[in-house]
Amino acid sequence: MLKREQINIYFKMQNQYYLLFRTINIGTENEPDLKFSGFADYFIISNNNSKEEKTYLDEGDLDNSIQYDKVEMTYHNDGSFLHKLPNYFDKNKIYHNPYGTGERWTPINYIKDFQPILNIGIRRMCIYRPKKRETETTKVKNYTCENDDLFERQGTYLVVVYAKNNQMPICRYTTKDVYSDVLCSLNEKLDLCIMIQRHHYPNPPEYYSPKFKHYIKPYPVNSFSFCNREESKIEIFSSFKDNIFDKTFSEYLLMMNGGTLEKFTEEKLLLIDQIDAFYSHFQKPLFIRKPAFIRFVLETLGNNIKEFNTFSDAEKHNILSTLLQELKSKMEQNNF
């Protein structure tokens, strides 16, 4: 990212766009400083010092909280993380380091593998309002997370934003449950990435309100916070080492689509399962590796994948055998 370059991160739902957050490089390309904003139009910072994240606000929380209309979160090149809470009445800013005054995590240019930055807990999609995407310029870029099978009004999600060394492979793909991709290049060594997954949150418990003299069931709230310095990196890697951080799967996807984002619909996954079964019948390696053949079959079938999945196993096997021979002939003629 160039100095002052901005990337707006949207998700698309029912043909409308919703701003998830925006990132601006307030440093330089060689020494980036990242500012995150645009999370919500109304923001509450609770004074609750508990290490456990609270998924709702009761009357006591509201009475002991500070309310803001805008909030910025920054990750600086020296490894410092800050909440910046603008007050537009007196033009001052309140700075808060969630890890303690003077505390640092990993300096940006010293990231050897990956560095968790922030997480967003989406418990109520109705909080989001449609937005018109900004006009792109040399300094303003838009990225849209698109998957009609994933984003829905009743969905609840966990979003993790992280930076990674570009020598560390990740899997760029999406399904009805997961979205994983590179948002942009920070510099020649680092990428900014996102992971979104469906996530179940417990319902807020009822509590007795002295003010209203009866029990109240609070609404769940969305949360925006820096990742836990002590635990998040281990938790994230252990949770996704067999998919997003799976090197073999990453190489597999690279052969399938050249490293771009791959959307795995249920129909595609059924087709791939059939190709797995087809390849298992051969004792010796075939002339074409499985990922490359999957890519060829997907391109050949095009919009007919759903129809293919309705056939019997024997019919599917015959179709795949025919396509394999067709591919072999093309390769022998140097036309593929």
C-alpha positions as CSV (number, residue, x, y, z in Angstrom):
1,M,0.0,0.0,0.0
2,L,1.2,3.4,-0.9
3,K,1.3,6.2,1.7
4,R,-2.3,7.4,2.4
5,E,-3.7,4.6,0.2
6,Q,-7.1,3.4,1.4
7,I,-8.9,0.1,0.9
8,N,-12.6,-0.3,1.7
9,I,-13.8,-3.8,2.6
10,Y,-17.4,-4.5,1.8
11,F,-19.5,-7.6,1.8
12,K,-22.3,-8.2,-0.7
13,M,-25.7,-9.5,0.5
14,Q,-28.9,-9.7,-1.6
15,N,-27.3,-7.5,-4.3
16,Q,-26.5,-4.7,-1.9
17,Y,-23.1,-3.6,-0.4
18,Y,-22.3,-3.2,3.2
19,L,-19.1,-1.6,4.6
20,L,-17.3,-4.0,6.9
21,F,-14.3,-1.7,7.6
22,R,-11.7,0.4,5.8
23,T,-7.9,0.5,6.1
24,I,-5.6,3.4,5.4
25,N,-1.8,3.2,5.4
26,I,-0.8,6.3,7.4
27,G,2.8,5.3,7.2
28,T,4.9,4.6,4.1
29,E,5.1,1.6,1.7
30,N,8.3,0.4,3.3
31,E,7.2,1.1,6.8
32,P,3.4,0.8,6.9
33,D,1.2,2.0,9.7
34,L,-2.4,0.7,9.4
35,K,-5.5,2.6,10.5
36,F,-8.8,0.7,10.7
37,S,-12.1,2.5,10.8
38,G,-15.7,2.5,9.5
39,F,-16.8,-0.3,11.7
40,A,-20.1,1.3,12.8
41,D,-21.8,4.6,13.1
42,Y,-22.3,4.2,16.8
43,F,-19.6,2.7,19.1
44,I,-19.6,1.9,22.9
45,I,-16.4,1.4,24.8
46,S,-17.2,-0.5,28.0
47,N,-15.2,-0.1,31.1
48,N,-15.7,-3.7,31.9
49,N,-12.1,-5.0,32.7
50,S,-13.0,-8.7,32.3
51,K,-10.8,-10.7,30.0
52,E,-14.0,-12.5,28.8
53,E,-15.7,-10.8,25.9
54,K,-19.3,-9.8,26.8
55,T,-21.7,-10.3,23.9
56,Y,-24.4,-7.9,25.1
57,L,-24.8,-4.7,27.1
58,D,-27.1,-4.3,30.1
59,E,-28.0,-1.2,32.0
60,G,-24.9,-1.4,34.2
61,D,-22.7,-1.5,31.2
62,L,-24.4,1.4,29.6
63,D,-24.1,3.5,32.8
64,N,-20.4,2.7,33.0
65,S,-19.4,3.1,29.4
66,I,-18.2,5.8,27.1
67,Q,-20.1,6.3,23.9
68,Y,-18.6,7.6,20.6
69,D,-19.8,8.1,17.1
70,K,-16.5,7.1,15.4
71,V,-13.6,5.0,16.4
72,E,-10.2,4.2,14.9
73,M,-7.9,1.3,15.6
74,T,-4.3,1.4,14.6
75,Y,-1.4,-1.1,14.2
76,H,1.9,0.8,14.0
77,N,5.1,-0.3,12.5
78,D,6.8,-0.5,15.9
79,G,4.3,-3.1,17.0
80,S,2.0,-0.8,19.1
81,F,-1.8,-1.2,18.9
82,L,-4.0,1.7,19.8
83,H,-7.6,2.6,20.0
84,K,-8.1,6.2,18.9
85,L,-11.4,7.7,20.0
86,P,-12.1,11.0,18.3
87,N,-14.3,13.6,20.0
88,Y,-15.5,15.9,17.4
89,F,-16.7,18.5,19.9
90,D,-13.3,19.5,21.2
91,K,-11.2,18.0,18.4
92,N,-9.1,15.9,20.9
93,K,-8.4,12.2,20.7
94,I,-8.2,9.7,23.5
95,Y,-5.6,7.0,22.9
96,H,-5.8,3.6,24.5
97,N,-3.3,0.7,24.3
98,P,-5.3,-2.4,25.0
99,Y,-2.2,-4.3,26.0
100,G,-1.0,-1.7,28.5
101,T,0.8,1.6,28.2
102,G,4.0,1.2,26.2
103,E,3.4,-2.4,25.4
104,R,4.2,-3.7,21.9
105,W,3.4,-6.9,19.9
106,T,5.2,-7.8,16.6
107,P,6.6,-4.8,14.6
108,I,5.0,-4.9,11.2
109,N,8.2,-5.5,9.2
110,Y,9.3,-8.3,11.5
111,I,6.3,-10.6,10.8
112,K,7.8,-13.9,9.9
113,D,4.6,-15.9,9.4
114,F,1.3,-14.2,10.3
115,Q,0.2,-11.6,12.7
116,P,-3.4,-11.4,14.0
117,I,-4.6,-7.8,14.1
118,L,-8.3,-7.5,14.9
119,N,-11.5,-9.5,15.1
120,I,-15.1,-8.6,14.4
121,G,-17.9,-10.5,16.1
122,I,-21.1,-10.1,14.0
123,R,-24.1,-11.2,16.0
124,R,-26.7,-9.0,14.4
125,M,-26.5,-8.4,10.6
126,C,-29.4,-6.0,10.9
127,I,-27.1,-3.4,12.3
128,Y,-25.4,-3.0,8.9
129,R,-26.9,-0.6,6.4
130,P,-26.4,-0.6,2.6
131,K,-23.7,1.6,1.4
132,K,-22.8,3.0,-2.0
133,R,-19.2,1.9,-2.8
134,E,-16.7,4.7,-3.1
135,T,-15.4,5.7,-6.5
136,E,-12.0,4.1,-7.0
137,T,-8.9,6.3,-7.6
138,T,-5.2,5.7,-7.5
139,K,-5.4,6.0,-3.7
140,V,-8.8,4.5,-3.0
141,K,-9.5,0.8,-3.7
142,N,-12.6,-1.4,-3.0
143,Y,-12.6,-5.0,-2.1
144,T,-15.9,-6.9,-1.9
145,C,-16.5,-10.3,-0.2
146,E,-19.0,-12.0,-2.4
147,N,-20.8,-15.3,-1.7
148,D,-24.6,-15.6,-1.8
149,D,-24.4,-18.9,0.0
150,L,-22.5,-17.4,3.0
151,F,-23.9,-13.9,3.7
152,E,-27.5,-13.8,4.9
153,R,-29.6,-11.6,7.2
154,Q,-29.9,-14.3,9.9
155,G,-26.2,-15.2,9.8
156,T,-23.7,-14.7,12.6
157,Y,-20.0,-14.5,11.9
158,L,-16.5,-14.2,13.2
159,V,-14.1,-12.0,11.1
160,V,-10.4,-12.1,11.6
161,V,-8.1,-9.6,9.9
162,Y,-4.4,-10.4,9.9
163,A,-1.1,-9.6,8.1
164,K,1.2,-12.3,6.8
165,N,4.6,-12.7,5.2
166,N,4.0,-13.4,1.6
167,Q,6.3,-16.4,1.7
168,M,3.6,-18.1,3.9
169,P,1.0,-19.7,1.7
170,I,-2.7,-19.5,2.5
171,C,-5.7,-21.0,0.8
172,R,-7.8,-18.4,-1.0
173,Y,-11.3,-19.9,-1.2
174,T,-14.9,-19.6,-0.1
175,T,-17.7,-22.0,0.8
176,K,-21.1,-21.6,2.4
177,D,-19.3,-21.5,5.7
178,V,-15.9,-19.8,5.2
179,Y,-14.3,-16.9,3.3
180,S,-10.5,-16.6,3.1
181,D,-8.5,-14.3,0.9
182,V,-5.7,-11.7,0.5
183,L,-7.1,-8.2,0.7
184,C,-4.1,-6.4,-0.7
185,S,-0.3,-6.2,-0.7
186,L,1.1,-4.1,2.1
187,N,4.6,-4.0,0.6
188,E,7.0,-6.4,-1.2
189,K,7.1,-8.7,1.9
190,L,3.6,-8.6,3.5
191,D,0.0,-9.1,2.6
192,L,-3.2,-8.0,4.5
193,C,-5.7,-10.9,4.7
194,I,-9.2,-11.7,5.9
195,M,-10.9,-14.8,7.2
196,I,-14.7,-14.9,7.7
197,Q,-16.5,-17.9,9.1
198,R,-20.0,-18.7,10.4
199,H,-19.9,-18.7,14.1
200,H,-22.4,-19.5,16.8
201,Y,-22.7,-17.1,19.8
202,P,-24.6,-18.0,22.9
203,N,-27.8,-16.0,23.4
204,P,-27.6,-13.2,26.0
205,P,-29.1,-14.3,29.4
206,E,-32.0,-12.4,30.9
207,Y,-31.3,-10.1,33.8
208,Y,-33.4,-8.3,36.3
209,S,-33.8,-4.6,35.8
210,P,-34.2,-2.5,39.0
211,K,-35.2,0.4,36.8
212,F,-38.1,-1.4,35.0
213,K,-38.8,-3.9,37.9
214,H,-38.9,-6.9,35.6
215,Y,-36.6,-9.3,33.7
216,I,-35.1,-8.1,30.4
217,K,-33.6,-10.1,27.6
218,P,-30.9,-7.8,25.9
219,Y,-30.0,-7.8,22.3
220,P,-26.7,-9.2,21.3
221,V,-24.2,-6.7,20.0
222,N,-21.5,-6.7,17.4
223,S,-17.9,-6.3,18.7
224,F,-14.7,-4.9,17.2
225,S,-11.5,-5.6,19.1
226,F,-7.8,-6.3,18.7
227,C,-6.8,-9.9,18.9
228,N,-5.8,-11.4,22.2
229,R,-2.0,-11.1,22.4
230,E,-1.4,-14.2,24.5
231,E,-3.7,-16.7,22.8
232,S,-5.1,-15.6,19.4
233,K,-2.1,-16.6,17.2
234,I,-2.0,-20.2,18.6
235,E,-5.8,-20.5,18.5
236,I,-6.1,-19.2,15.0
237,F,-3.3,-21.5,13.6
238,S,-4.6,-24.6,15.4
239,S,-8.1,-23.9,14.2
240,F,-7.2,-23.4,10.5
241,K,-4.0,-25.4,10.0
242,D,-5.9,-28.1,8.1
243,N,-7.7,-25.6,5.7
244,I,-6.7,-22.0,5.4
245,F,-3.1,-22.6,6.4
246,D,-2.8,-26.0,4.8
247,K,0.2,-25.8,2.4
248,T,-0.8,-28.8,0.4
249,F,-4.3,-27.5,-0.1
250,S,-2.8,-24.1,-1.1
251,E,-0.7,-25.8,-3.8
252,Y,-3.8,-27.7,-4.9
253,L,-5.7,-24.5,-5.3
254,L,-2.8,-22.9,-7.1
255,M,-2.9,-25.6,-9.7
256,M,-6.6,-25.4,-10.0
257,N,-7.1,-21.7,-10.5
258,G,-3.7,-20.0,-10.6
259,G,-3.9,-18.6,-7.1
260,T,-7.1,-16.6,-7.4
261,L,-10.1,-16.9,-5.1
262,E,-12.0,-20.1,-5.6
263,K,-15.7,-20.4,-4.8
264,F,-16.6,-23.9,-3.8
265,T,-20.4,-24.3,-4.2
266,E,-22.1,-27.5,-3.0
267,E,-22.3,-28.6,-6.7
268,K,-18.6,-28.1,-7.2
269,L,-17.8,-30.0,-4.0
270,L,-19.9,-32.9,-5.2
271,L,-18.1,-32.9,-8.5
272,I,-14.7,-32.9,-6.8
273,D,-15.7,-35.8,-4.6
274,Q,-16.6,-37.7,-7.8
275,I,-13.2,-36.9,-9.3
276,D,-11.5,-38.1,-6.1
277,A,-13.4,-41.4,-6.5
278,F,-12.5,-41.6,-10.2
279,Y,-8.8,-41.2,-9.5
280,S,-8.8,-43.8,-6.8
281,H,-9.5,-46.5,-9.4
282,F,-6.1,-46.0,-11.0
283,Q,-3.2,-47.8,-9.4
284,K,-0.5,-45.9,-11.3
285,P,-0.3,-42.1,-11.5
286,L,-2.1,-40.5,-14.5
287,F,-0.5,-38.2,-17.0
288,I,-2.3,-35.3,-15.4
289,R,-2.4,-34.4,-11.8
290,K,-5.8,-34.3,-10.1
291,P,-6.0,-30.5,-9.5
292,A,-5.3,-29.8,-13.2
293,F,-7.9,-32.3,-14.2
294,I,-10.5,-30.8,-11.9
295,R,-9.8,-27.4,-13.4
296,F,-10.3,-28.9,-16.9
297,V,-13.5,-30.6,-16.0
298,L,-14.9,-27.5,-14.3
299,E,-14.1,-25.4,-17.4
300,T,-15.6,-28.1,-19.7
301,L,-18.8,-28.7,-17.9
302,G,-19.4,-25.0,-17.2
303,N,-23.0,-24.5,-16.2
304,N,-23.8,-28.2,-16.6
305,I,-22.2,-29.2,-13.2
306,K,-25.6,-29.5,-11.5
307,E,-26.9,-31.8,-14.3
308,F,-23.7,-33.9,-14.0
309,N,-24.3,-34.5,-10.3
310,T,-27.8,-36.0,-11.1
311,F,-26.3,-38.9,-13.1
312,S,-25.5,-42.3,-11.7
313,D,-22.0,-43.1,-10.5
314,A,-21.5,-45.3,-13.6
315,E,-22.6,-42.5,-15.9
316,K,-20.3,-40.0,-14.1
317,H,-17.4,-42.4,-14.4
318,N,-18.0,-42.7,-18.2
319,I,-18.2,-39.0,-18.6
320,L,-14.9,-38.4,-16.7
321,S,-13.2,-41.2,-18.7
322,T,-14.3,-39.5,-21.9
323,L,-13.0,-36.1,-20.7
324,L,-9.7,-37.7,-19.6
325,Q,-9.2,-39.1,-23.1
326,E,-10.2,-35.8,-24.7
327,L,-7.6,-34.0,-22.5
328,K,-4.9,-36.5,-23.4
329,S,-5.5,-36.1,-27.1
330,K,-5.3,-32.3,-26.8
331,M,-2.1,-32.5,-24.9
332,E,-0.6,-34.9,-27.5
333,Q,-1.6,-32.4,-30.2
334,N,0.0,-29.6,-28.2
335,N,-3.3,-27.7,-28.2
336,F,-3.7,-27.6,-24.4
